[in-house]
């Protein structure tokens, strides 16, 4: 057996560079890195040696560069991924939030945090957290509950088993998620005689599991017995590449589709059978169809509470759940009829089994009525004496966008309004991180999307609160020449949670700057973003915003547009109940009234 002597770090990066997807592309397309004493000598030297085959990108914060990697993988339907490396201690812990985000959204990313010395010679090493009862533990153990696969590399030869396991996890459609390889820093520098065959080119094929015969027969029987089915399209439709299959299925069988945050854009917004967004942030058209459905067919969805209205939405007393999902854990939720299968394969087989069987589509007037209400709030001219609303901002961005535009967001006010109002024409033109709803994802996520699809126009919608949490990858985008457009809506605080606080009877407290112990802050976002190299401007009206968006589209550099908005108005129409517990005891009459409404809603659900 021929061998080659390499350090463990050199062996790892060489292995990464030789893993490919079925399209002939390297599966790991790059490594995000912030170096420290736990990875600069070993992994840093190894990455330098392979920099022409496996590029290294320098981020500003470990969490945000991981967000960029995750957004990259999501936009490419998990067909490619990135790795992220940090030092030990705070650098590693900064990535735990991002690992959780990837875990919730079933997205691949390879985390390689530096770890303590395996030989324990300098124990405790700088930044080491000592566990008084477990000498094997380090901060990297925090990754265990938020990783689909975790390993700690304490000997060089362990890579021979750890790396294939890592790639199996990231490329498996059911187990897909974050992988953590905690790499002891002394082991990174240790040499070993690795088999040359270990570094041979390997192609990872993305399996398409077919349904079990028994499960399939039960699913077909449920479909044939149904009178008013509805399809809840989730993110799995995109990951499976099943958007055209879904379209063919619903057209043949005349089944209405409603979309989750992750599934939005699976079907064009103006398709006659797309009844819009579903659930808490849903359209009236979608929620009425869902309330009446006797068979709720989830395709690639986790049935999150925002999708189901905390399980109060599906009101038909005869309703059943049919869950088509590649992950058995998801297909068996809430006593569903499970159909564990790839979404594309499952829909094709179901369609063949149903033959010409078709249903009566819902009244098209429901859809028309909803979009009339949506257009009324997005097309409304701004009152010259008031601040624009978020809905008016969305309307302006919509009018300035093109079919190739990707609009993205993650948390705060905008996700709900975008879910209700945005009109997605093409698949993957709507990128929302609402599985974890992680504030601070937006700027870095926009960078990752643009790196994944350089020809797409990427517009990042971000509130002032989320921008303040994590914005530094804007400098990275500028430095890399990766053009994105940011629209910062400044409502001077956390407007979304302030409205939720008011809705549960609470006093306005500690959300908007005006109601906190912080003196009112007038942050100059134009100066701040310009200091990072962006082309920045502030607009005072919807008309100015549209003009600025047109200019941004023609510009060659990253552009930031800031606009002050009113923190109180919402779309008003649509939406659904969401289970947010209200205190049973309060001195405030508003809270007591909210509690009474809450208890009534609980009884209706139960």
C-alpha positions, 0 to 999 in steps of 0.5 A: 500500500502506497502512503504519503506522510502528511500532518493531520491538518494537511490530510484533512484539507487534501481530503476536502479538496477531493470530494465531489458532487454528481455535477462534477463540482467540489462538494466543499467549495471553500473554507471560512477561517478566523485563525487563533492559536488553536488552528493557525499553526496546523490548519492555517499552514495546511490551508495555505498549502492548498489555497489554489485548490481549496480557497480560504475566506476570511470572515469578521466573526465566527458566527456570521461567516458560518451563516454565510456558509449555511446560506450558500448551501441552502441556496444551492439546494444542499448540493455544495457546502462550505467548511468553517474553522476557528480557534478554541474557546470563544471563537468556537463557541461563537459558532454554536448558534450557527450550528443550531441554525443549520441543524434546525434547517437541515443544512450541511456545514462542516465546523472545524473548531480547534480543541485542547491539546490531546497530550494535555502537556500544557493543560490548561491551555489558553482559553480552555474551560476545565470541567471539574468532573470530566477531564475529556470535556472542552467547550466544543462539547457544546456542539454535540446537541446541535450537530448531526455528527460530532467527533473529536480528533485526538489522533491523526489516523482517526481522520480515516474514519471521521471524514467519510462519516462527516461527508456521509452525514452532510450528503445524506438527504435524511441525516443532512445537517451540521458536522463538527470535527473538534480538532485537537491543536497538537494533533493538527501538527502531527504527521502520519503515513496516510494511504494514498487511496484515501485522497482519491477523487470521490463522488458523493451521490445524493440518494433519492429514497423510495417509499415503503410499499406498505406506507405507499399503499396507505398514502394512496388510499388516503388520497383516494378517500379525500374530498378536499386535500391541500398540499403544504409545500415545505423546504424539502420541495426545493432540496429535492429539486421537486418544484416542477414535479410539484407543479405537474402533480397539482395540475394533474390532480387539481390539489391546492398548494399552500407554502411555508416560509421554507417552501415559498417560491416552490410554485409561482405566486400567480399559479392558479393552484398556489393559494399563498402562504400558510399559518400564523403569517399566512394569507386568508386564502391559504388558511381557509383552504387549510381549515377545510381540508380533510387531508393535509399533505405535507411535502418536505415540511417539519410542520412548525408551529407557525405553519400549523397555527400552533396546531389550531389551523386544520379544523376539519373534524375528519382531517388527517395528516399525510407527511411525505418527508425524506426524514422518518422523524418528520414523516411520523409527527402528529400521528401522520400517515407517514410516507418516508421518501424523497419528495420528487420520487414520492410525488411521481409515484403518487401521481402514477398511482392516482392516475386520472383521479382529480379533485375540485379545486377551491374557489379561485375568488379566495386567491383573488380576494387575498391579493386584492388586500395584499396589493392594497397595503403594498401599493398604498402611497405614503402619507406625506405626514407619516413614516412609511410602513414595512408593507409599503417598503416591500411593495417598493422592493417588489416593483424594483425586483426582477425575476432573477432577484432573491429577496432574503431575511431572517427575523423581526418584522419582515419575515411575517410581512414578506411571507404574506406579501412577497410575490415569488415568480421563480424557485429559490427567489425567496430565501428566509431563515425562519426555522431558527429565526436567527437575528443577525443572519441577514447580512452574512446570509446575503453574502453566502447567497451571492457567492452561491449564485453570482448572477442573481440579484440579491436584496437583503431586507433587514431591520435595524435591530437585526443589523445591529446584532451582526453586520460585520460581513458587510465589510467582507462582501465589499472586500471580496467584491461580492455585490449585494443590496441591503435595505435597512428598515429603521423602526428604532428598536424591536418593533415585531416583539413590541407588537407581540408584547402589546398583543399579549396585554403587556406594556410597551417595555424594553423593545423600542428605544423609546420604552427602554432604559437606553436614551433614544438612539439616532444611529447613522446607518449610512455613516456606519455602512459607508465606513465598511466601504458600502455605497450608502444612502438614506431615503425619506419616501417610498418614491426615493426608495424605488429610485435608490433601488433602481440605481443599486441594480445598475451599480457594481458595488454593494449598496445600502439603502436606509429608510425610517419606518413606522414600528406599529402597522402590519398588513392587518389581513390574513394571519392566524393564532399563535400560541404565546402563553399569557400570564394567569395573574397580573395587575394589568387589566390588559393582561387579564383580558389577553389571558381570557382570549388566550384560554378561549383560543386554547379551548378552540384548539383542543 
